[in-house]
Amino acid sequence: MRAAVLHLQHINTKDDGAFEPALRGMNVMVHGNIPRAAGLSTSSSIVVSAAEACIRINELEVDPMEFIDICGYGEWYVGTLGGSGDHAAI
């Protein structure tokens, strides 16, 4: 879940290490019934949800195409190899 938030933080880091804007965090509990083997990655569903929540909480403006990239890079940033196609479909 922190993959998308870490990537948002990373792309908002200035050269001196400060964040612009400083991102507010969140405490989250996840519960759902994402079906297994439904053709979309469970991790992608959670990354999209976390990114959307972080963007709204921090009142960031993100273009829909950039949002898809943020989710894809977020997963890659923490070492998973999900595809951006899942994020776009969700």
TORPA-4810 file (N, C-alpha, C, O; in nm, 3 decimals):
<nodes>
NODE_1_0.081_-0.118_0.000_0.000_0.000_0.000_0.086_0.126_0.000_0.048_0.228_-0.057_M
NODE_2_0.200_0.118_0.063_0.281_0.239_0.068_0.355_0.266_-0.062_0.420_0.370_-0.076_R
NODE_3_0.347_0.175_-0.158_0.419_0.194_-0.285_0.380_0.323_-0.354_0.467_0.401_-0.393_A
NODE_4_0.251_0.347_-0.370_0.206_0.468_-0.439_0.240_0.593_-0.359_0.280_0.695_-0.415_A
NODE_5_0.225_0.585_-0.227_0.256_0.700_-0.142_0.405_0.730_-0.146_0.444_0.847_-0.153_V
NODE_6_0.489_0.627_-0.141_0.633_0.648_-0.151_0.670_0.713_-0.284_0.756_0.801_-0.289_L
NODE_7_0.605_0.670_-0.391_0.636_0.730_-0.520_0.588_0.875_-0.525_0.660_0.961_-0.578_H
NODE_8_0.470_0.905_-0.473_0.423_1.044_-0.467_0.522_1.129_-0.387_0.553_1.242_-0.426_L
NODE_9_0.570_1.075_-0.276_0.669_1.146_-0.195_0.797_1.166_-0.275_0.856_1.274_-0.272_Q
NODE_10_0.840_1.063_-0.345_0.963_1.070_-0.423_0.956_1.177_-0.532_1.050_1.254_-0.550_H
NODE_11_0.844_1.184_-0.605_0.835_1.282_-0.713_0.812_1.424_-0.663_0.822_1.520_-0.739_I
NODE_12_0.781_1.437_-0.532_0.764_1.570_-0.473_0.881_1.609_-0.384_0.870_1.702_-0.305_N
NODE_13_0.995_1.539_-0.396_1.114_1.571_-0.317_1.199_1.673_-0.390_1.231_1.658_-0.508_T
NODE_14_1.236_1.778_-0.318_1.322_1.881_-0.375_1.468_1.836_-0.364_1.498_1.736_-0.298_K
NODE_15_1.558_1.910_-0.428_1.700_1.875_-0.427_1.759_1.870_-0.286_1.852_1.794_-0.261_D
NODE_16_1.706_1.952_-0.193_1.759_1.954_-0.057_1.698_1.846_0.032_1.727_1.841_0.152_D
NODE_17_1.613_1.759_-0.025_1.553_1.649_0.050_1.418_1.682_0.111_1.351_1.593_0.164_G
NODE_18_1.377_1.809_0.105_1.247_1.848_0.159_1.137_1.808_0.061_1.162_1.790_-0.058_A
NODE_19_1.017_1.795_0.111_0.903_1.760_0.027_0.823_1.885_-0.003_0.797_1.966_0.086_F
NODE_20_0.784_1.899_-0.127_0.706_2.016_-0.167_0.590_1.970_-0.253_0.613_1.937_-0.369_E
NODE_21_0.471_1.964_-0.206_0.430_1.997_-0.069_0.458_1.880_0.025_0.474_1.766_-0.019_P
NODE_22_0.465_1.909_0.155_0.483_1.803_0.254_0.355_1.719_0.253_0.245_1.772_0.271_A
NODE_23_0.369_1.590_0.233_0.251_1.504_0.225_0.202_1.465_0.363_0.280_1.431_0.451_L
NODE_24_0.071_1.470_0.380_0.008_1.422_0.503_-0.013_1.272_0.489_-0.047_1.222_0.382_R
NODE_25_0.008_1.202_0.597_-0.008_1.057_0.597_-0.150_1.017_0.630_-0.239_1.101_0.643_G
NODE_26_-0.171_0.888_0.645_-0.304_0.838_0.677_-0.291_0.701_0.743_-0.197_0.626_0.715_M
NODE_27_-0.385_0.671_0.830_-0.396_0.538_0.887_-0.508_0.468_0.812_-0.618_0.522_0.799_N
NODE_28_-0.480_0.350_0.761_-0.575_0.282_0.673_-0.595_0.138_0.717_-0.500_0.069_0.756_V
NODE_29_-0.718_0.094_0.708_-0.749_-0.048_0.726_-0.817_-0.093_0.598_-0.911_-0.028_0.550_M
NODE_30_-0.772_-0.203_0.543_-0.826_-0.251_0.416_-0.910_-0.376_0.441_-0.866_-0.470_0.508_V
NODE_31_-1.030_-0.374_0.387_-1.118_-0.490_0.392_-1.194_-0.492_0.260_-1.240_-0.388_0.214_H
NODE_32_-1.206_-0.606_0.201_-1.280_-0.611_0.076_-1.299_-0.753_0.027_-1.264_-0.850_0.094_G
NODE_33_-1.354_-0.761_-0.091_-1.378_-0.892_-0.150_-1.329_-0.893_-0.295_-1.401_-0.933_-0.386_N
NODE_34_-1.205_-0.848_-0.314_-1.147_-0.850_-0.447_-1.135_-0.996_-0.489_-1.066_-1.074_-0.423_I
NODE_35_-1.201_-1.034_-0.598_-1.199_-1.176_-0.637_-1.062_-1.222_-0.683_-0.987_-1.148_-0.746_P
NODE_36_-1.030_-1.346_-0.651_-0.905_-1.406_-0.696_-0.915_-1.441_-0.843_-1.021_-1.479_-0.893_R
NODE_37_-0.803_-1.427_-0.912_-0.792_-1.465_-1.053_-0.900_-1.402_-1.140_-0.953_-1.466_-1.231_A
NODE_38_-0.932_-1.276_-1.111_-1.035_-1.206_-1.189_-0.974_-1.129_-1.306_-1.046_-1.060_-1.379_A
NODE_39_-0.844_-1.141_-1.324_-0.779_-1.073_-1.435_-0.714_-0.942_-1.398_-0.640_-0.885_-1.478_G
NODE_40_-0.740_-0.892_-1.279_-0.674_-0.770_-1.231_-0.598_-0.804_-1.104_-0.647_-0.881_-1.020_L
NODE_41_-0.482_-0.748_-1.090_-0.396_-0.776_-0.976_-0.453_-0.716_-0.848_-0.493_-0.600_-0.845_S
NODE_42_-0.456_-0.796_-0.741_-0.500_-0.746_-0.612_-0.411_-0.632_-0.566_-0.460_-0.531_-0.514_T
NODE_43_-0.279_-0.646_-0.583_-0.188_-0.540_-0.541_-0.216_-0.412_-0.618_-0.206_-0.303_-0.562_S
NODE_44_-0.249_-0.423_-0.746_-0.281_-0.304_-0.825_-0.405_-0.234_-0.772_-0.411_-0.111_-0.768_S
NODE_45_-0.505_-0.312_-0.731_-0.627_-0.253_-0.675_-0.596_-0.174_-0.549_-0.650_-0.065_-0.529_S
NODE_46_-0.511_-0.228_-0.466_-0.476_-0.160_-0.342_-0.389_-0.038_-0.369_-0.406_0.065_-0.305_I
NODE_47_-0.296_-0.048_-0.463_-0.211_0.066_-0.499_-0.296_0.181_-0.553_-0.275_0.296_-0.515_V
NODE_48_-0.391_0.150_-0.640_-0.479_0.254_-0.696_-0.559_0.321_-0.584_-0.571_0.443_-0.581_V
NODE_49_-0.613_0.242_-0.493_-0.690_0.297_-0.381_-0.605_0.386_-0.292_-0.647_0.495_-0.253_S
NODE_50_-0.484_0.340_-0.260_-0.394_0.419_-0.175_-0.352_0.548_-0.243_-0.349_0.653_-0.179_A
NODE_51_-0.321_0.541_-0.371_-0.281_0.661_-0.444_-0.395_0.762_-0.450_-0.374_0.881_-0.428_A
NODE_52_-0.515_0.714_-0.479_-0.632_0.802_-0.486_-0.657_0.868_-0.351_-0.683_0.989_-0.344_E
NODE_53_-0.649_0.790_-0.243_-0.670_0.846_-0.109_-0.564_0.950_-0.075_-0.596_1.057_-0.025_A
NODE_54_-0.437_0.919_-0.103_-0.328_1.013_-0.074_-0.343_1.142_-0.153_-0.322_1.251_-0.100_C
NODE_55_-0.379_1.130_-0.278_-0.396_1.249_-0.363_-0.510_1.336_-0.311_-0.497_1.458_-0.306_I
NODE_56_-0.620_1.273_-0.271_-0.735_1.351_-0.220_-0.705_1.413_-0.085_-0.737_1.529_-0.061_R
NODE_57_-0.644_1.336_0.005_-0.610_1.388_0.138_-0.517_1.507_0.128_-0.529_1.603_0.205_I
NODE_58_-0.424_1.501_0.034_-0.325_1.607_0.020_-0.365_1.714_-0.082_-0.287_1.805_-0.112_N
NODE_59_-0.487_1.703_-0.135_-0.541_1.801_-0.228_-0.447_1.828_-0.346_-0.426_1.942_-0.386_E
NODE_60_-0.390_1.720_-0.400_-0.302_1.730_-0.515_-0.385_1.723_-0.643_-0.490_1.659_-0.646_L
NODE_61_-0.339_1.790_-0.745_-0.403_1.780_-0.876_-0.316_1.693_-0.965_-0.200_1.724_-0.991_E
NODE_62_-0.374_1.583_-1.010_-0.299_1.487_-1.090_-0.381_1.453_-1.215_-0.497_1.414_-1.205_V
NODE_63_-0.319_1.468_-1.330_-0.380_1.431_-1.457_-0.407_1.280_-1.458_-0.326_1.203_-1.407_D
NODE_64_-0.520_1.236_-1.517_-0.550_1.092_-1.519_-0.439_1.004_-1.578_-0.413_0.895_-1.526_P
NODE_65_-0.374_1.049_-1.683_-0.265_0.970_-1.741_-0.145_0.965_-1.646_-0.078_0.863_-1.635_M
NODE_66_-0.118_1.077_-1.579_-0.010_1.080_-1.481_-0.043_0.988_-1.363_0.046_0.923_-1.308_E
NODE_67_-0.171_0.982_-1.326_-0.213_0.895_-1.217_-0.180_0.749_-1.247_-0.131_0.676_-1.161_F
NODE_68_-0.206_0.707_-1.370_-0.174_0.569_-1.410_-0.024_0.544_-1.398_0.018_0.440_-1.348_I
NODE_69_0.056_0.640_-1.443_0.202_0.627_-1.432_0.246_0.623_-1.286_0.333_0.544_-1.250_D
NODE_70_0.187_0.708_-1.202_0.222_0.710_-1.060_0.198_0.573_-0.998_0.281_0.523_-0.923_I
NODE_71_0.086_0.513_-1.030_0.055_0.381_-0.975_0.153_0.275_-1.025_0.201_0.192_-0.947_C
NODE_72_0.184_0.278_-1.154_0.280_0.182_-1.209_0.418_0.200_-1.150_0.481_0.103_-1.107_G
NODE_73_0.467_0.324_-1.147_0.598_0.351_-1.091_0.600_0.320_-0.942_0.702_0.277_-0.888_Y
NODE_74_0.488_0.343_-0.875_0.479_0.312_-0.732_0.506_0.166_-0.705_0.581_0.132_-0.613_G
NODE_75_0.446_0.079_-0.784_0.472_-0.065_-0.766_0.616_-0.100_-0.800_0.680_-0.176_-0.727_E
NODE_76_0.666_-0.045_-0.908_0.805_-0.073_-0.947_0.902_-0.018_-0.844_1.008_-0.076_-0.821_W
NODE_77_0.867_0.095_-0.781_0.952_0.161_-0.683_0.982_0.070_-0.564_1.091_0.075_-0.507_Y
NODE_78_0.885_-0.014_-0.528_0.907_-0.106_-0.415_0.941_-0.248_-0.461_0.949_-0.339_-0.379_V
NODE_79_0.961_-0.266_-0.592_1.013_-0.392_-0.641_0.912_-0.492_-0.695_0.950_-0.603_-0.731_G
NODE_80_0.784_-0.456_-0.700_0.689_-0.547_-0.763_0.682_-0.516_-0.911_0.720_-0.407_-0.953_T
NODE_81_0.634_-0.607_-0.989_0.638_-0.590_-1.134_0.498_-0.586_-1.195_0.476_-0.641_-1.303_L
NODE_82_0.405_-0.521_-1.127_0.270_-0.506_-1.182_0.274_-0.418_-1.307_0.364_-0.336_-1.324_G
NODE_83_0.176_-0.437_-1.392_0.171_-0.358_-1.515_0.078_-0.239_-1.502_-0.020_-0.245_-1.427_G
NODE_84_0.108_-0.132_-1.573_0.023_-0.013_-1.568_-0.113_-0.038_-1.630_-0.208_0.037_-1.603_S
NODE_85_-0.126_-0.141_-1.712_-0.255_-0.173_-1.771_-0.359_-0.205_-1.666_-0.476_-0.167_-1.680_G
NODE_86_-0.319_-0.274_-1.559_-0.411_-0.302_-1.449_-0.460_-0.172_-1.386_-0.578_-0.156_-1.359_D
NODE_87_-0.367_-0.080_-1.364_-0.403_0.047_-1.301_-0.498_0.127_-1.389_-0.591_0.191_-1.340_H
NODE_88_-0.474_0.124_-1.518_-0.560_0.197_-1.612_-0.700_0.137_-1.613_-0.799_0.210_-1.620_A
NODE_89_-0.708_0.005_-1.607_-0.839_-0.062_-1.610_-0.919_-0.036_-1.483_-1.042_-0.026_-1.487_A
NODE_90_-0.849_-0.026_-1.371_-0.916_-0.004_-1.243_-0.965_0.137_-1.236_-1.025_0.177_-1.137_I
</nodes>
